[in-house]
């Protein structure tokens, strides 16, 4: 509920709203550009890489010769933890994460030797 006269007429308000809507982030200042290179690979490629890494580690840890399914991974509570990397990046980022930053664990059962 407004008390008193409005500060802007309907036309002025609509004009102001139109200007604000054309800005990508409303009244906020634009974000600072990033200093690193942008990875050219789509997210699907990176998630496929991580899924393949997880399946390979699971097969090695369990000694399974048969292909593992997502149900196997969920049942055994498989986790892959990614440690924080350095800021920025370079051309090597498009090859996928550094495997040294990844930790693979099976929480549901003890892995079989093999």
N, C-alpha and C positions, 0 to 999 in steps of 0.2 A: 504494500500500500504506500503510495506516495503522499507526502504531506507538502503542500505548497505547489508552486508552479514547476513544471518539468524544466530541466536545464536545456534540453534540446527539443526542437520541434520534431514531429514525426519524420519529415523529410530529411532533416539533419541527422537524426538517429539512423535512418535507413542508409544514408550516404556513408556514415562512419562505419556501420556494420559491413557494408560492401567493401570498403577499403581493408578492414580487418580480415575479412574472409579471403581476400586475395593473398594475404601473407601466409606463408606455410605454417607458421607457428604462432598465430595470433599476435599478441602484444609482446612476446618474448623476443629477445635478440637471437640471431642465428647462432648455431653452435660453431665452435671453432673447428676448422678443418683438421682432419687427422694427419699425423706426420708420417705414418707408415703407408706401405703400398696396400692396395685393396686386392684381396685374393680373387682371381678371376673365376675360380671354380664355383659352380652353384652349390647351395647347401646340400642337395641330394648327393653330390659326388663325395663331399666330406663325410656325410653320414654313412654312405656305403663303405667308405674306407674304414671308418670306426667299427662298423658291423663286421666287416671281414676280419679286422684285427681281433675282435672279440671272439669270433668263431674259431679262428686259428689257435688262439691261446687256450680256449676251452678244450679243443681237440687234443692239444699237447698235454694239458693238465689232467684230463680224464682218461687219456689213452683210447678214446673212442675212434674207431675207424669210419663209422657211419656218419653221415652229415648230421650236425646238431640242428635242432629246431629252436625257435624262440621259446617254445614251451619248456624245453630243456633248460634254457638259460634262466627263465623265470622261476622254474621249480627249484633250481639249485642256487638261486639268488646270486647270480653272477653280477659283479660290479666292475666297471672300469672307471677309475678316477683319473682326471686330467689335472696335473699340477699347473699352477699359474706359470705362464711363460714370460718372456721379456716383452717390453713395449715395442711397438712398431712391428717391423717385419721386413722381409726381403723376398726375393724370387723363390726361395726355398719353401715359403708358406704354401705355395700351390701344390706341393707334393704330399701334403697331409701333415698331421702333427708329428712332432719328434716322438718316437717310441719311448725314449728315455723319460719323457714326462708322464707316461701312462703307467698306472698300477692296476693289475688284474687280480681280482680275488673271487673265490667261490665261498660263499657264506653258508650255503645249505648243507654241504657235506664236505668231508675231507677229500681232496683230489687224489686220484689213484696215481701211483708212480708208473712211468711208462715212457 
